[in-house]
Every structure is written in structure tokens, then in C-alpha cells.
Amino acid sequence: MEAPVLVGIDVGTTKICTLVARPEADGKMRILGVGLERSRGMNKGMVVDMREASRAIARSVEKASRAAGLEIDSAVVSLAASHVSGQISRGVVGVSGGVVDARDIQRAVEAARAIAIPHDREIVHIIQRAFRLDDQESVREPLGMHGYRLEAEVHIITAAKASVANLRQCVQEAGVEVSHFVLNPLASGEAVLTDSEREMGVAVCDVGGGTTDLAVYIGGDVWHTAVLPVGGNHVTNDLGYVFHLPPQRAEEIKVRYGHTDPQAVPADEVITVRSFGDQEAVHVNRQEMVAVIEARVQEILGLVRHELHRSGYDGLLPAGVVFTGGSTLLKGFQGMARDALEMPVRVAKAENIFGMTDRIQSPAFATSVGLLYWAQLLQTSALPPEERRARRSEGDSEVWQKVKAFLRALLP
């Protein structure tokens, strides 16, 4: 039986990427269609112009649909903005019969999620972290265990209801229904993290155009999430302000000549670039340009380090930080991040994809690919148990181990 088609729409501040894919039996994703479009009407992950945003999304969807030869009617959509926040909640129930069954676990999780949410916010994710059974802490899977008191601990991620509604409407006006919203770093983590990294303790950090999105994994589960309102566009804006350049020109020299270490570029190298209107070309000293980039990247990394310290989990990350996002392509970024965070660092792109991958083999598209894996897991977890078992007998064991783990993460 042929696997269903998966669709993910990554709506960012700088780009919109629609991917259409079909999962293979070996766990890889065959990319059938790619739709890349410059983002409009978005700022720091939030809609600021409904008409422009919906048009840009529609163009991206149309490109992917045409490339795949398929109609797109629903998709998993990325979500990242400073209005997103996370909190920990706990719920306690008595174990009926002295042995934990699925109903006890469900009641404990329901008790944990029964918290007061402000009327202007909505729940995006509810992720199980751990259980406590009587006096035994850090129980991963209590099903079938003996006990009398079960406590569930969950990580609840909420977002501003109006902002989510605006983004949903933009996608709907493009002719696509939103099946689920997925927080950017959770999508990126699904595409780039290894099982050993999740178990040991790792943070995934997506440095995008408008925001820097962070998720901490410990013991295989998400323990902390955060969205910082700063990203690569701030570097571009700094260059434009200092050297009197329009945003497009500033972005061009950042991508082509950018670096994070002024000492790594020649002191006498000069870049010639056109400025505003009919003014004469501007001559920019490359080392001075890199010094501007260095200052802003140091600030971004400082905010990441502060957030990890504020979470209290910075000492529990032996696997370090895995970076994704287009801003991590700056030369020297990995070394600067390693020095700034004082822990292992790697810059990652999505693996296990084939087909139309020429334009998406980059850390900039980790979130886009991760949305496809979320779509696959959501589809599988929604199947009846009988069909799930039938498909498991036909599929790859690694895929089904991921499905089993994913079923511990709940979405409202």
C-alpha cells in the first residue's frame, strides 16, 4: 500500500517553503515538490499584512503543487514568534486497581493540562515529560506498573490566540487547511537530532530571519522551549544602517562576504556595492563589515546562553547545541558558537531525504523538512490501533519506534 502524501508549510520571516513528500519504507522522505517564495507580510514570525502574507503563501503552495502534480488541501504549518511560551504543569490521580493502565495515564495527563489559560492564549502542544509513581521519580512509561498514586508532568506550549488565528486565516486564504501548527524548534529537532543526543541531553537552536527558536531535550523528551525575537535580519539591518545600504544590498554582501571573525578576512579588502537610487557606489571595508556582523551574532549567542542558563538545564546538555537556520551559514559561526556557549556545537541539515532536494540541502530548511516528519507521525498516531499494528508489520522498525515515542507527545 502506497504511503499518503505529506505536506509542510514553513512560514518564516524571510522565506516561505512548501514541501510535498511521500515517506518510503526505509524511513527516508521522497521530496515530490518544492515551493520557495520570498516571505511578505511577516515580521518576527507574526503576520503584519494579511493580504501580502496570504499571497506569498499561495504562490509557495502553487509552486509545490505544480512540481508534485498534486492538489494541496491541508498541511502542517510552522509556528514561531515571541508570543509563544512554555510552562510546566503536574497532575495527580489515584491508581485504580493498584496497577497503572492506559486510563490512569490519560487521567493524570488530563489533570496536568487542566490549568488556567488566559482567554487570549491557546494551547499549541502538550508534551509528556515524566511520571512519578508513589515515591519513584522519573518514570518514563508507567503502564503496567504497580502503585497507588500517579503524578504526570507535562510541558504545555501556548501562543497568542489572535496571532495563531491570523496565520491560520492566511493559510486558509491560500486554499489550504491547517491540520496542525508545530513550533519551529520541535520541527527542526525531528529532522536533525539523533536518538542518542535526545537521550543524553541536547538543545536544538534554529536561528532564522526574525526569531531564534530553542528547544531542550533531556531523556528523549522536550523539557524547555523558547522563542527569542532576534535573528539574521537584525544582522542585515545593522549592515544597512552602518553602511547606508538598502536591505537587499545588505543581505547580498552578508551572504557573499559575511564572516563572524574580523581577523579571518584581509584588513585591506574593499567591497563595492550600489547604494540607494542613483547615488554613487559605496565602498565597504570588509573587515569593518565583519566587525558589525560579529557584534550582532555575539548578541544572539549571548541571548541563547542566557536562556539556557535561565532554564536551569544548561548543565544537563552533554551533547551540546545543534544549530539550524539560514543564519548559521555565516562563515565562522560554528566556532564562535562553541566559544560563546562553552559546549559542543554542530550545524546540521536534514538527512534522509531524496528526490527534489537540490534547493533544500541546507540548515536553512531543517524546519521545513521536520514538518514532514511531524505530518507523518501525526497521520500514523491518528490511525486506529488495528491499522497501526498492521502497518507496523510491513514498515521499518526505526520508524515505528519513533511513532511509539511520538504517541507520548499529545496535541490538543
DRENBADO-733025 format. One record per residue (C-alpha): residue in three letters; x negated, y negated, z. Coordinates in steps of 0.25 Angstrom, whole numbers, padded with zeros to 4 digits, always signed. Each point is the difference from the previous one (the first is absolute). Layout:
<atoms>
AlaXYZ
...
</atoms>
This chain:
<atoms>
Met+0000+0000+0000
Glu-0006-0014-0004
Ala-0002-0009+0011
Pro+0008-0013+0001
Val-0006-0013-0005
Leu-0005-0010+0010
Val+0000-0015+0000
Gly-0007-0010+0008
Ile+0000-0015-0001
Asp-0011-0008+0007
Val+0005-0014+0001
Gly-0013-0008+0004
Thr-0003-0015+0001
Thr-0010+0001-0012
Lys+0006+0012-0008
Ile+0012+0009-0002
Cys-0003+0014-0003
Thr+0010+0010-0004
Leu-0004+0015-0001
Val+0008+0012-0006
Ala-0006+0013+0003
Arg+0003+0015+0001
Pro-0007+0009+0011
Glu-0007+0012-0004
Ala+0000+0014+0007
Asp-0015-0003+0004
Gly+0004-0013+0008
Lys-0005-0009-0011
Met+0008-0011-0006
Arg+0002-0001-0015
Ile+0002-0015-0003
Leu+0010-0002-0011
Gly+0002-0015+0000
Val-0007-0012+0005
Gly+0006-0014+0000
Leu-0009-0011+0005
Glu+0005-0015+0000
Arg-0006-0012+0007
Ser+0008-0003+0012
Arg+0009-0012+0001
Gly+0009-0006+0010
Met-0007+0007+0012
Asn-0009-0005+0011
Lys-0007+0008+0011
Gly+0010+0011-0003
Met+0012-0008+0001
Val+0010-0004-0011
Val-0001-0016-0003
Asp+0007+0000-0013
Met+0011+0010-0002
Arg+0001-0002-0015
Glu-0015+0000-0003
Ala-0002+0013+0008
Ser+0012+0008-0006
Arg-0005-0004-0014
Ala-0014+0005+0003
Ile+0005+0013+0007
Ala+0009+0002-0012
Arg-0012-0001-0010
Ser-0008+0009+0008
Val+0011+0011+0001
Glu+0002-0002-0015
Lys-0014+0003-0004
Ala-0001+0012+0009
Ser+0013+0005-0005
Arg-0004-0002-0015
Ala-0013+0007+0002
Ala+0006+0012+0007
Gly+0012+0001-0009
Leu+0010+0001+0012
Glu+0010-0009+0006
Ile-0003-0005+0014
Asp+0012-0002+0009
Ser-0006+0002+0014
Ala-0014-0002+0007
Val-0008+0000+0012
Val-0005-0015+0002
Ser-0011-0005+0008
Leu+0002-0010+0012
Ala-0011-0009+0006
Ala+0002-0013+0006
Ser-0004-0007+0013
His+0015+0002+0005
Val-0003+0015+0002
Ser-0003+0004+0014
Gly-0001+0013+0008
Gln+0003+0004+0014
Ile+0000+0013+0008
Ser+0012+0006+0007
Arg+0003+0012+0008
Gly+0012+0008+0003
Val+0002+0011+0010
Val+0010+0012+0000
Gly+0003+0012+0008
Val-0003+0014-0007
Ser+0012+0008-0001
Gly-0003+0015+0003
Gly-0014-0002+0004
Val-0006+0002-0014
Val-0001-0012-0010
Asp+0008+0001-0012
Ala+0002-0009-0012
Arg+0012-0007+0006
Asp-0008-0003+0013
Ile-0011-0007-0009
Gln+0010-0007-0008
Arg+0007-0005+0013
Ala-0013-0005+0005
Val-0004-0008-0013
Glu+0014-0006+0000
Ala-0002-0004+0014
Ala-0013-0007-0003
Arg+0005-0007-0012
Ala+0012-0006+0008
Ile-0006-0013+0003
Ala+0005-0014-0002
Ile-0004-0005-0013
Pro+0003-0015-0003
His+0011-0003-0009
Asp-0009-0006-0011
Arg-0009+0013-0001
Glu+0002+0014-0005
Ile-0008+0013+0002
Val-0009+0004-0012
His-0007+0012+0006
Ile+0001+0009+0012
Ile-0012+0008+0002
Gln-0001+0011+0011
Arg-0014-0001+0007
Ala+0000+0010+0011
Phe+0009+0007+0011
Arg-0001+0003+0015
Leu+0006+0012+0005
Asp+0001+0000+0015
Asp-0014-0003+0005
Gln-0007+0004-0013
Glu-0004-0012-0009
Ser-0004-0001-0015
Val+0009+0011-0005
Arg+0000+0000-0015
Glu+0011+0010-0002
Pro+0009+0003+0012
Leu+0010+0010-0008
Gly+0001+0013+0007
Met-0008-0004+0013
His+0005+0002+0014
Gly+0003-0013+0008
Tyr+0011-0008+0007
Arg-0003-0015-0004
Leu-0004-0004-0014
Glu-0005-0014-0003
Ala-0002-0005-0014
Glu-0009-0012-0004
Val+0003-0006-0013
His-0006-0012-0008
Ile+0011-0009-0005
Ile-0003-0009-0012
Thr+0010-0012-0002
Ala+0001-0011-0010
Ala+0008-0013-0002
Lys+0013+0004-0006
Ala+0001-0012-0009
Ser-0013+0002-0006
Val+0003+0015-0003
Ala+0013-0003-0006
Asn-0006-0011-0009
Leu-0010+0010-0005
Arg+0010+0011-0002
Gln+0009-0009-0008
Cys-0012-0004-0009
Val-0002+0015-0003
Gln+0015+0002-0002
Glu+0001-0011-0010
Ala-0011+0007-0008
Gly+0010+0011-0001
Val-0007+0009+0011
Glu+0006+0005+0013
Val-0010+0001+0012
Ser+0000+0014+0006
His-0009-0004+0011
Phe-0010-0011+0004
Val-0014+0005+0004
Leu-0010-0009+0008
Asn-0012-0002-0009
Pro-0011+0006+0009
Leu+0008+0012+0002
Ala+0001+0002-0015
Ser-0015-0003-0002
Gly-0003+0010+0011
Glu+0008+0011-0007
Ala-0008-0002-0012
Val-0014-0001+0006
Leu-0002+0006+0014
Thr-0004+0014+0002
Asp+0006+0009+0010
Ser-0013+0000+0009
Glu+0000-0015+0000
Arg+0014-0001+0005
Glu-0003+0011+0011
Met-0013-0007+0005
Gly+0005-0014+0000
Val+0000-0010-0012
Ala+0005-0013-0004
Val+0005-0003-0014
Cys-0001-0015-0004
Asp+0006-0005-0013
Val-0006-0013-0004
Gly+0010-0006-0010
Gly+0002-0013-0006
Gly+0009-0006+0010
Thr-0001+0009+0012
Thr-0009+0009+0007
Asp+0007+0013+0005
Leu-0005+0009+0010
Ala+0004+0014+0006
Val-0007+0008+0010
Tyr+0001+0015+0000
Ile-0003+0009+0012
Gly+0002+0015+0002
Gly+0007+0000-0014
Asp+0010-0011+0004
Val+0002-0015-0002
Trp-0003-0007+0013
His+0000-0014-0004
Thr+0003-0009-0012
Ala-0002-0015-0003
Val+0001-0010-0012
Leu-0009-0011+0000
Pro+0004-0013-0008
Val-0014-0001-0007
Gly-0006+0006-0013
Gly-0007-0001-0012
Asn+0008-0012-0005
His-0006-0008+0011
Val-0014+0002-0006
Thr+0005-0005-0013
Asn+0007-0012+0006
Asp-0013-0003+0007
Leu-0008+0000-0013
Gly+0010-0008-0007
Tyr+0000-0011+0011
Val-0015-0001+0002
Phe-0004+0000-0015
His+0013-0007-0005
Leu+0005+0012-0008
Pro+0014+0004-0005
Pro+0004+0014+0007
Gln-0002+0008-0013
Arg-0015-0005-0002
Ala-0003+0002+0015
Glu+0005+0014-0001
Glu-0008+0003-0012
Ile-0013-0004+0006
Lys+0003+0007+0013
Val+0002+0013-0008
Arg-0011-0002-0010
Tyr-0011-0006+0009
Gly+0005+0002+0014
His-0008+0006+0012
Thr+0000+0000+0015
Asp-0015-0002+0002
Pro-0006-0014-0005
Gln-0014+0006+0002
Ala+0003+0011-0010
Val+0002-0010-0012
Pro-0010-0009-0007
Ala-0001-0014+0007
Asp-0001-0007-0013
Glu+0011+0007-0008
Val+0010-0009-0005
Ile+0014+0003-0005
Thr+0007-0009-0010
Val+0015+0000+0000
Arg+0011-0008-0005
Ser+0008-0009+0010
Phe+0013-0007-0001
Gly+0006-0005-0013
Asp-0010-0007-0009
Gln-0011-0002+0010
Glu-0014+0004-0002
Ala-0004+0014+0004
Val-0004+0002+0014
His-0014+0005+0004
Val+0001+0009+0012
Asn-0012+0005+0007
Arg+0002+0015+0002
Gln-0006+0001+0014
Glu+0008-0012+0005
Met+0013+0008-0006
Val-0004+0012+0007
Ala-0002-0007+0013
Val+0015-0005-0001
Ile+0004+0015-0002
Glu-0009+0005+0011
Ala+0007-0009+0010
Arg+0014+0004-0003
Val-0003+0015-0001
Gln-0007-0001+0014
Glu+0013-0007+0005
Ile+0009+0011-0006
Leu-0009+0011+0006
Gly+0000-0007+0013
Leu+0015+0000+0001
Val+0000+0015-0003
Arg-0010+0002+0011
His+0008-0008+0010
Glu+0013+0007-0004
Leu-0007+0014+0002
His-0005-0005+0014
Arg+0014-0006+0003
Ser+0006+0014-0003
Gly-0009+0007+0010
Tyr-0004+0011-0010
Asp-0013-0006-0005
Gly-0008+0010+0009
Leu+0008+0012-0006
Leu-0004-0001-0014
Pro-0012+0009-0003
Ala+0004+0000-0015
Gly-0001-0015+0000
Val+0008-0008-0010
Val+0004+0004-0014
Phe+0003-0013-0009
Thr+0008-0001-0012
Gly+0006-0012-0008
Gly-0006-0008-0011
Ser-0008-0010+0009
Thr-0009+0012+0004
Leu-0006+0000-0014
Leu-0008-0012+0003
Lys-0015+0004+0000
Gly-0006+0002+0013
Phe+0014+0001+0007
Gln-0003+0014+0006
Gly-0013-0004+0006
Met+0006-0013+0006
Ala+0012+0008+0006
Arg-0009+0011+0006
Asp-0009-0011+0007
Ala+0013-0008+0004
Leu+0007+0011+0006
Glu-0011+0009+0005
Met+0006+0013-0004
Pro+0000+0009-0013
Val+0006-0007-0012
Arg+0004+0005-0014
Val+0007-0006-0011
Ala+0010+0010-0006
Lys+0008+0002-0012
Ala+0011+0010-0003
Glu-0004+0014-0004
Asn+0007+0012-0006
Ile+0007-0008-0011
Phe-0001+0002-0015
Gly+0007-0004-0013
Met+0002-0015-0002
Thr-0011-0004+0011
Asp-0009-0009-0008
Arg+0005-0012+0006
Ile+0003+0005+0014
Gln-0013+0006+0004
Ser-0003-0010+0010
Pro+0001-0003+0015
Ala+0010-0011-0005
Phe+0010+0011-0003
Ala-0001+0008+0012
Thr+0014-0005+0006
Ser+0006+0002-0014
Val-0004+0015-0001
Gly+0003+0002+0015
Leu+0015-0004-0003
Leu+0001+0012-0009
Tyr-0005+0010+0011
Trp+0010-0006+0009
Ala+0011+0001-0010
Gln-0004+0015-0002
Leu+0001+0002+0015
Leu+0013-0007+0002
Gln+0006+0008-0011
Thr-0005+0013+0006
Ser+0004-0003+0014
Ala+0014-0003-0005
Leu+0002+0013-0006
Pro+0009+0011+0007
Pro-0009+0009+0009
Glu+0003+0012-0009
Glu-0004-0007-0013
Arg-0012-0005+0008
Arg-0004+0014+0003
Ala+0002+0005-0014
Arg-0009-0011-0006
Arg-0011+0002+0011
Ser-0001+0015-0005
Glu-0003-0006-0014
Gly-0009-0012+0004
Asp-0014-0003+0005
Ser-0002+0002+0014
Glu-0007-0013+0003
Val+0012-0008-0006
Trp+0009+0007+0009
Gln-0009-0002+0012
Lys+0001-0015-0003
Val+0016+0001-0001
Lys+0000+0007+0014
Ala-0008-0011+0006
Phe+0008-0010-0007
Leu+0013+0005+0006
Arg-0005-0005+0013
Ala+0001-0014-0005
Leu+0014-0005+0000
Leu+0006-0011-0009
Pro+0014-0006+0003
</atoms>
